[in-house]
Amino acid sequence: MEIDSSRISLRPFNLSDVDDFMLWAGDDQVTQFLRWNSFTSREEALTFIKDVSIPHPWHRSICIDDRSIGFIYIFPGSGDERCRAEIGYGLATKYWGQGITSRAVKMALSIVFKDFPDLVRLQAHALVENKASQRVLEKAGFQQEGLLRKYSFVKGKVRDLLIYSLLSTDSYQQTSTT
Ligand SMILES: CC(C)(COP(=O)(O)OP(=O)(O)OC[C@H]1O[C@@H](n2cnc3c(N)ncnc32)[C@H](O)[C@@H]1OP(=O)(O)O)[C@@H](O)C(=O)NCCC(=O)NCCS
């Protein structure tokens, strides 16, 4: 059953999110396709929120009723690469398949091209086997540009990655954040 969009929000992380954060960041099912390993302690999670999430240029908690159930980030390039940014996300398994990440990506799209005026291109890399992530990107209007063969180590193995992009000038769906 779809969750009412009015219950979904994106907001910066707070230290008080740590227990909710551990529920998904400590889950190997969520981190299996990500570069980082599951968090194993509350202390490690607190340090990450304080030192990485809070100072990050655009790292948001995906929330339901203001409780953290996942993350979405935009990492903008600098210098000559300030025209592009990488997007990434993950969601607690309990909420998979309800369209929440797709809505979160569309909400992010309605914000980030305004937050980063030089940004023209958003890109994402997805493991070939990560069909759910590929579908999220396609539903948000990203185009698959190609297969990057043996592109990067992920979880100890050199993996093939698909690259997707969306340009600020593409027609894409946005979801209001208000
Ligand atoms: C990727 C992820 C964020 C998707 O979250 P979600 O909220 O379940 O995504 P949505 O419900 O918005 O959309 C998922 C889509 O993928 C589809 N899907 C899911 N598993 C699939 C599979 N094995 N094969 C094909 N399609 C699949 C769903 O049917 C849905 O498409 P639909 O709406 O057309 O039916 C979630 O699976 C996750 O957290 N994965 C682990 C972290 C991760 O992989 N992050 C991305 C790194 S690139």
Ligand as a Chemical Component Dictionary entry (heavy atoms), coordinates in Angstrom:
data_LIG
# 
_chem_comp.id                   LIG 
_chem_comp.type                 NON-POLYMER 
_chem_comp.pdbx_formal_charge   0 
_chem_comp.three_letter_code    LIG 
# 
loop_
_chem_comp_atom.comp_id 
_chem_comp_atom.atom_id 
_chem_comp_atom.alt_atom_id 
_chem_comp_atom.type_symbol 
_chem_comp_atom.charge 
_chem_comp_atom.model_Cartn_x 
_chem_comp_atom.model_Cartn_y 
_chem_comp_atom.model_Cartn_z 
_chem_comp_atom.pdbx_ordinal 
LIG C1  C1  C 0 17.106 0.931  -4.350  1  
LIG C2  C2  C 0 16.118 1.237  -3.215  2  
LIG C3  C3  C 0 16.535 2.551  -2.575  3  
LIG C4  C4  C 0 14.711 1.361  -3.842  4  
LIG O1  O1  O 0 13.834 1.842  -2.850  5  
LIG P1  P1  P 0 12.233 1.685  -2.955  6  
LIG O2  O2  O 0 11.633 2.750  -2.104  7  
LIG O3  O3  O 0 11.847 0.290  -2.741  8  
LIG O4  O4  O 0 12.028 2.083  -4.508  9  
LIG P2  P2  P 0 10.622 2.353  -5.219  10 
LIG O5  O5  O 0 9.545  1.598  -4.512  11 
LIG O6  O6  O 0 10.461 3.809  -5.371  12 
LIG O7  O7  O 0 10.875 1.742  -6.667  13 
LIG C5  C5  C 0 11.472 0.473  -6.822  14 
LIG C6  C6  C 0 11.154 -0.050 -8.213  15 
LIG O8  O8  O 0 12.047 -1.138 -8.482  16 
LIG C7  C7  C 0 11.294 -2.270 -8.840  17 
LIG N1  N1  N 0 12.059 -3.440 -8.415  18 
LIG C8  C8  C 0 12.380 -3.803 -7.167  19 
LIG N2  N2  N 0 13.112 -4.925 -7.199  20 
LIG C9  C9  C 0 13.250 -5.264 -8.496  21 
LIG C10 C10 C 0 13.907 -6.323 -9.199  22 
LIG N3  N3  N 0 14.580 -7.263 -8.520  23 
LIG N4  N4  N 0 13.828 -6.364 -10.547 24 
LIG C11 C11 C 0 13.187 -5.404 -11.236 25 
LIG N5  N5  N 0 12.539 -4.344 -10.632 26 
LIG C12 C12 C 0 12.588 -4.293 -9.287  27 
LIG C13 C13 C 0 9.968  -2.097 -8.105  28 
LIG O9  O9  O 0 8.975  -2.915 -8.673  29 
LIG C14 C14 C 0 9.738  -0.601 -8.333  30 
LIG O10 O10 O 0 9.336  -0.334 -9.656  31 
LIG P3  P3  P 0 7.781  -0.070 -10.032 32 
LIG O11 O11 O 0 7.329  1.103  -9.211  33 
LIG O12 O12 O 0 7.785  0.198  -11.487 34 
LIG O13 O13 O 0 7.029  -1.330 -9.649  35 
LIG C15 C15 C 0 16.092 0.133  -2.129  36 
LIG O14 O14 O 0 15.895 -1.101 -2.771  37 
LIG C16 C16 C 0 17.393 0.079  -1.333  38 
LIG O15 O15 O 0 17.540 0.759  -0.322  39 
LIG N6  N6  N 0 18.353 -0.734 -1.804  40 
LIG C17 C17 C 0 19.640 -0.855 -1.128  41 
LIG C18 C18 C 0 20.468 0.418  -1.284  42 
LIG C19 C19 C 0 20.734 0.739  -2.746  43 
LIG O16 O16 O 0 20.801 -0.163 -3.573  44 
LIG N7  N7  N 0 20.881 2.033  -3.065  45 
LIG C20 C20 C 0 21.146 2.487  -4.415  46 
LIG C21 C21 C 0 22.591 2.365  -4.752  47 
LIG S1  S1  S 0 22.877 2.785  -6.474  48 
# 
loop_
_chem_comp_bond.comp_id 
_chem_comp_bond.atom_id_1 
_chem_comp_bond.atom_id_2 
_chem_comp_bond.value_order 
_chem_comp_bond.pdbx_ordinal 
LIG C1  C2  SING 1  
LIG C2  C3  SING 2  
LIG C2  C4  SING 3  
LIG C2  C15 SING 4  
LIG C4  O1  SING 5  
LIG O1  P1  SING 6  
LIG P1  O2  DOUB 7  
LIG P1  O3  SING 8  
LIG P1  O4  SING 9  
LIG O4  P2  SING 10 
LIG P2  O5  DOUB 11 
LIG P2  O6  SING 12 
LIG P2  O7  SING 13 
LIG O7  C5  SING 14 
LIG C5  C6  SING 15 
LIG C6  O8  SING 16 
LIG C6  C14 SING 17 
LIG O8  C7  SING 18 
LIG C7  N1  SING 19 
LIG C7  C13 SING 20 
LIG N1  C8  SING 21 
LIG N1  C12 SING 22 
LIG C8  N2  DOUB 23 
LIG N2  C9  SING 24 
LIG C9  C10 SING 25 
LIG C9  C12 DOUB 26 
LIG C10 N3  SING 27 
LIG C10 N4  DOUB 28 
LIG N4  C11 SING 29 
LIG C11 N5  DOUB 30 
LIG N5  C12 SING 31 
LIG C13 O9  SING 32 
LIG C13 C14 SING 33 
LIG C14 O10 SING 34 
LIG O10 P3  SING 35 
LIG P3  O11 DOUB 36 
LIG P3  O12 SING 37 
LIG P3  O13 SING 38 
LIG C15 O14 SING 39 
LIG C15 C16 SING 40 
LIG C16 O15 DOUB 41 
LIG C16 N6  SING 42 
LIG N6  C17 SING 43 
LIG C17 C18 SING 44 
LIG C18 C19 SING 45 
LIG C19 O16 DOUB 46 
LIG C19 N7  SING 47 
LIG N7  C20 SING 48 
LIG C20 C21 SING 49 
LIG C21 S1  SING 50 
# 
